[in-house]
C-alpha cells in the first residue's frame, strides 16, 4: 500500500492555514494574465472559483453543460449555509463548528481540512452579503439563524427556502462581471469528455459542444473540476437529472484516486416515491425539521388504515402517535443528523408502520400542527388577544410558518395536492449528497499534478456523513477562500511556460478516443435505451448499496453490475447522430461512467467492515441498531487507483486519519 501525501501543514491546528498561506508561492498580478485555468462546473464551487480567479487576473475558461451557470444544481439547495459567527450567542464558535462536523462525519474526515472550513466560514457570509444575497433577518434587522441536524446551536444562515438559488445568483453576478471584462470565457452547453495530460501534468480537456456536436480542444496550465456529486448513480435521487459523475470519473481513469466512494448521504425528508415510472425525487428542506415533528402511528393497524385510505392522520390522537426520533434521541430529537434520522425512518417502515400507499409502503409524517399552535399562542400574547379562539391561534400560527417556510409548503402542495398546513407532509429518505469523491490533498490537488477538485466532487470535508447546510459552506469556502491561494502556489512555476498548444499528440489521442466512442454508441445495433440500463443499475444500487448493506448483498451487487455493464456495451441503443443536439448520446457517456462507479462503490462498501455515517453495514450494528465503527482497523480514507476496465482490479491506498485535537468516541445523540 502506498502512503498518500496529504500535505497537511505542521503546527497547531488553529495556525495551520494561516501559516500555510504565509509561506506559499505567489503569482504576481502582472504575471497572472499569462496563466490559463479551466474550470469544469459552475455551481457554487466552480462559479465562485471562476469569479475569484478571474478577479485576480487569471484567464479563465468555464464550462457547464447547462444553458447557463444559473442552472447549476446548487440552485436546488433550500435550507441554508452554516457559518460560525455566533450571532445567537448560544455557545457557537469556530471550534464548535469544527467539532460538530467531525462528529457528524463519524470521525472519518481530515482534521486540518475541517478546521479550515470552519475558520473561513464566517468570511463566506460577509462575502455573500456584500454581493446582495438576501439572507433572512430577525426583527431587529440582524441576520437570522436557524438550526440544522446534528447541532445544538443556531448557525445556519438562510434565504427562505431558496438559499442555494440566492447564493448561486451572487456567484453568477461575480462571474458575469468577469465575463463582461473578457477574463472569463464562458462555454455554456459544453461537456467535458476527457482530461488531457501532457508531460505528467493536467494541461487541458476535450469538450463536446452539446448544441452542434463538435468535439473541441481546450488547453490550460491547470484544470479545476467542480462538477458536483454522483448521487444519480442510483437513478432516483434528489439531484437534477443531468447531474453526473463523468468529469470526476474521467480524471479517475487518468490517475486521480477516488476516495470513499461508498459514503453516500440519504436525506430523511424527501417526498416518497410514488410509482415505478418516476425519474426524479423532490427534497423537502432540512430546515423544516426545526418546526416539524416526525412520527408514525403507534398501532400498526392505524398505519394499514392510513395506507388503505380509511383513516386520516389528523384524526389520530396525540397519544397514538410515535414521535420516534424524540423517543430514541431525546437530546437532539427531530434534529439528529441525516444518516441517523434516515435509518430510524427505515426501521419504522421495515417494521410495518409506513404510511404511504406506494409499492414499498414506505413513508412517515412530518407534522407542523404543534408548531402552528405554539407560534399561534405566542403571537396572540404579543398582539394582546385575550382568550383567543382555536381558529385565531391557528391563523396566527399558520402565518408565522408561512413567513418562515412558505415557498416550501407551496412546492409540496403543487406536487402532492395535499395542504401541509392541515395534513402532515409525507416524507421518506432518498439519495441526496455524496461524501466520497476524488481524493485531494490539503491544497485541493488530486494525485494528478495540476488537476484540482473542489466542492462536492472531492471527498474532503464531510467524512462519512454531511451535516445539513454544510454543502454550500464547503463549495463557497473552496471557491472563494481556499483554491485561489493553493492553485497560485502550483501555478507560480508556470509564468514562463507560455500558452499550452493543442496540436500535440496528447490532444490528438484524447480527441480520437472520444470520437471513436461517439461512433460506437451511434452505430451499436442495440435494442434497449440508456435509461433502461440506468434504471437496472439504480435498482441494484438502492437495494444492495443503499441505506442497509450486507456482505452478501454487496457481493451480489458487484456481480450484477458487471452483468449490467456487459449488457450495456452489447445492447445499448443510441438514436440520432453526432452532428447536433443528442441528449441520448449525452446520457450514454454518463451512464457508462455510472456503471463503473457503481461497481467501485460496492467494492468499497464490502471492504469497509464497519458501519460509519452513511455507510451502514447491517452486520456491524450495536444492539440498539446504531452504527458500529471499527477505529482500530478502518480509521482511514480509502482511496482507489484505477487499473483497467475491470473495476475489480482497482488498488486501494490508505490515508490514516490522525486526531490530535478531539477525542474519538462513540457518536451519540441521545
Buried (B, 14 or more C-beta within 10 A) or exposed (E): EEEBEBEBBEEEBEEBBEEBBEEBEEBEEEBBEBBBBBBBBBBBBBBBBBBBBBBBBBBBBBBBBBEEBBBBBBBBBBBBBBBBBBBBEEEBBBBBBBBBBBBBBBBBBBBBBBBBBBBBBBBBBEBBBEBEBBBBEEEEEEBBBBBBBBBBBBBBBBBBBBBBBBBBBBBBBBBBBBBEEEBBBBBBBBBBBBBBBBEEBBBBBBBBBBEEBEBBBBBBBBBBBBBBBBBBBBBBBBBBEBBBBBBBBBBBBBBBBBBBBBBBBBBBBBBBBBEEEEEEBBBBBBBBBBBBBBBBBBBEEBBBBBBEEEBEBEEBEEEEBBBBBBEBBEEBBBBBBBBBBBBBBBBBBBEEBBBBBBEEBBBBBBBBBBBBBBBBBBBBEEEEBEEBEEEBBBBBBBBBBBEBBBEBBEBBBEEBEEEBBEBBBBBBBBBBBBBBBBBBBBBBBBBBBBBBBBBBBBBBBBBBBBBBBBBBBBBBBBBBBBBBBBBBBBBBEBBEBEEBEBEBEBBEEBBEEBBEBBEEBBEBEBEBBBBBBBBBBBBBBBBBBBBBBBEEBBBBBBEBBBEBBEBBBEBBBBEBEBEEEBEBBBBBBBBBBBBBBBBBBBBBBBEBEBBBBBBBBEEBBEEEEBBBBBBEEBBBBBBBBBEEEEBEEBEBBBBEBEBEBBEBEEBEBE
